[in-house]
Amino acid sequence: MALTADKFEQLISHSTDIVVATDRKGTVVYYNDGAKRSLGYRSDEVMGRFVAQVYPSLEEAKRVKRAMLAEGHGGPGRIDSFQTTFLTKERQQIPVAISGVVLFDEDGEEDGTIGFAKDLREILQKDQLATLGEVAVGLSHEINNPLSVILNQTELLERDLMRLADEADASVELERVDAIRREIARIAEILQRLGEMVEHENYETVDYIGPARMIDLRRRWEGKSDDRLRGLRVLVVDDDQGILRTLSEILEADGCVVNTAQDGKEALDRVEESPVDVVVTDVVMPRVDGYELYTALHRLHPELPVLMMTAFTYDKDHIIKRSRLRGLSTVIFKKPVDPARLRKAILEAVYSAQPDDS
């Protein structure tokens, strides 16, 4: 079957590449379907107009034309895969690679140009993802090694603290050591998330500053959520910002409405400002500790369930013991936070506190 001029024109017309032809004055005389899809202009918005309309600037259009006439991009009168930028109707710049020729009439005079442009966005994105993957693998390796050393040294430091001081004197220092351990765990989770992105080639982004975006490395909490958590109003109380942030992410992902406070005094204010269904509080806090918060809430709101969490089993001031004697039923050990155990404890506390309608 012979490839007629009509069939060839149909082929170019329906090509996914951007095909644009101009006359000797730079006026657009041909504009195919691929150009419409990529650039967003209708034919009547481009045909008969100066070709610089599809470039970010007149200077960029002239640069492409100079490249066509020079010898260094495929020979005089042509260019091969010359990279430039087009401008869409929505004013978005897209990278393209142009292959084109200068057309001449029978007298050898320049008669116009025709160019085939390939949209490079998808290709460049794949290249960037491949590069990001290589960086991620190297980064994880380089960070994990010193991270292991830090974790081992933290364990040795904890042993020395317990050996050189009695438990009562070392309690504050042990809480700080545990905070270091929690942050190490957070870094390890971020590295794991990065590794999963590389393995599955699934990179999600979030807003950063202005139009800038950044890779979203936040942990996706796994495990099936219980529908009964949705809409529960939870107050989380802890003087550790990392714990507040982590617990908020876990519970908000389950549909809870989360409010936070950094000590017992602030927590009491929060409860008076807005009703809550359950309070999850730390043990050791400034101003008003976990026991004082629990007893105050038990007096002011006797039906409000309270969960107490602690980083270690040693209870220097007997806060947990005293709270249990007053009726506290659940203690969550946050080393690190176990999302499944947290969900279960909240559900048991809330629904066991509700009156039986039967």
C-alpha positions, 0 to 999 in steps of 0.5 A: 500500500502506497503512503499517499500525501493525504494519509501522511497528513492524517498521520501527522495530524493525529500524532501525539507529538507537537507538530507546528509549521510556519511560513517565512515570516514565522506565522503558524500555518500548521498546528496538529492535534498533538499540539492542541492537547499539549499546549491547550490552544485551539487551532484558531487561537494559533493559526495565522499568529507569530510562532513566538506565542508558544514560547516563553519569550521571543528570545527563546523562539529566536534561539531555536531558529538560530539553532536551525540555521547553524551547523552544530545541531544536525547540520545547516537547516535542521535540528535533531532533539534540540531541547527548549521550552514551550508555553501552554495556554495556562502559562505553564512551561513544558520541556520539549525536544524539537526535531525540525527543518528549514523549508526552502522554495525552488529558488533556494530562499527560506520558505518556512519551518516545520518542527516535531516536538516531543513533550519531555515531562514524563521522560524527565520525571522518570529520570528524576525518580530513578536518580531519587531512588539511587540517592535514597538507597545511598542515603539510607545506607549512610544514615543507618550505620551511624544511627545504629551506633547512636542507638547502641551508645544510648543503650550503654548510656542508660546502663551507666545511668542505672549503675551510677545513680539510684532509680529515683535520681535517674528518672529524669535522665532516663526519660531524656534517654527514652526521648532520644530512642523515640527520635531514633525510631522516627528516623528509622521509620522515615528511612523505611518509608523512603525505601518503600517509595523506591521499591514501589516507585510511588512518590507522594508529595505535599505542599511546601512553600508557595508552588514548591512541593516536597516528598511526603515521608510520613508513616502510613499507619497500617492495620484496619481501623475500627469505625467506632473510632471515627468522630471520637474526641480525643485529648492527648496530653504530653510535654513531648512534642514528638509524642503529641505529633505522632499520636495525633497522626495515628488517631486522625488517620483513624478519623478521631478529632484530636486536641492536644495539651502540653501539661495537666493544667493546659489539659484541664483548660481544654476539657472546659473549653470543649467536651472530649470523649477520652483523655490520653495523658502522660505520667510525668509532666510539669505544673500538673502531672498525670495523677493530679490531672486524673484526680481533677478530671475524676472529680469534675467529670467522673464519667470521662475515661482517662488513659495514662501512658508512660515511657518506662515501668519505673514509677518514681512518684508512684503516680500510676499506683496512686491513680490506679488506687483511685480507679485508673484502669489502663496504662499504655507503655509508649516505647514506641507507640503501638497503634493497634494497642492504642486503638484497642485501649481507647475503644475499651475505655470509651465504650466500657464507660458508656451506660448499657441501654439494654 
